[in-house]
Amino acid sequence: MNRTYDADWYRERIEAIWRIIPDCAISSDIITGFCSETEEDHQATLDMIRFARYSMSYMFAYSERPGTLAARKFDDDVPESLKKRRLSEIIDVQNEQSLQHNQNDIGRTCEVLIEGDSKRNELEFKGRNSQNKIIIFPKAGNYAPGDYVQVQITDATSATLRGQIVAPGQ
């Protein structure tokens, strides 16, 4: 895909980020099934997801786009069935990493920007913390979208944190 770096360089960058910001959340965009991708390449991608412990990723199967360099220069030679299997494996591994990353937040208190009502329950807010994680919590006090609140995390899934507003000074 015309990358100008290799996996070792990338691992060094991830390690440097962790040294500087130990509690950071790192995300990625992952495309599987790019032209001539081998099973070894795919396994290397899975290994990198595990190494980098991405908090989340945008994951896609490669599809040819007219006019791009890849469409002009490379044959889309990875069968759709293989792309789908590989994408499913990538999603599974990423979901494991996301769940683990989110479970590490249970018990922590973080600042959350209230974005609005939760999609599923009008008695709850939805917001995001500095790691861009979605947090759902019961409405309390006179808070409104645009306000910042302190939320203690009480539960986690691979996609969402749940918590409770913590009164100032607690």
Secondary structure as the mmCIF struct_conf table of DSSP 4:
data_model
#
loop_
_struct_conf.conf_type_id
_struct_conf.id
_struct_conf.beg_label_comp_id
_struct_conf.beg_label_asym_id
_struct_conf.beg_label_seq_id
_struct_conf.end_label_comp_id
_struct_conf.end_label_asym_id
_struct_conf.end_label_seq_id
BEND BEND1 THR A 4 TYR A 5
HELX_RH_AL_P HELX_RH_AL_P1 ALA A 7 ILE A 20
TURN_TY1_P TURN_TY1_P1 PRO A 22 ASP A 23
STRN STRN1 SER A 27 THR A 32
BEND BEND2 GLY A 33 GLY A 33
TURN_TY1_P TURN_TY1_P2 CYS A 35 SER A 36
HELX_RH_AL_P HELX_RH_AL_P2 GLU A 39 ALA A 52
TURN_TY1_P TURN_TY1_P3 ARG A 53 ARG A 53
BEND BEND3 SER A 55 SER A 55
STRN STRN2 MET A 56 ALA A 61
TURN_TY1_P TURN_TY1_P4 PRO A 66 GLY A 67
BEND BEND4 THR A 68 THR A 68
HELX_RH_AL_P HELX_RH_AL_P3 LEU A 69 LYS A 73
BEND BEND5 VAL A 78 VAL A 78
HELX_RH_AL_P HELX_RH_AL_P4 GLU A 80 GLN A 103
TURN_TY1_P TURN_TY1_P5 ASN A 104 GLY A 107
STRN STRN3 THR A 109 ASP A 117
BEND BEND6 LYS A 119 ARG A 120
TURN_TY1_P TURN_TY1_P6 GLU A 122 LEU A 123
STRN STRN4 GLU A 124 ARG A 128
TURN_TY1_P TURN_TY1_P7 SER A 130 GLN A 131
STRN STRN5 ILE A 134 PRO A 138
TURN_TY1_P TURN_TY1_P8 GLY A 141 ASN A 142
TURN_TY1_P TURN_TY1_P9 PRO A 145 GLY A 146
STRN STRN6 TYR A 148 ALA A 156
BEND BEND7 SER A 158 ALA A 159
STRN STRN7 LEU A 161 ILE A 165
TURN_TY1_P TURN_TY1_P10 PRO A 168 GLY A 169
#
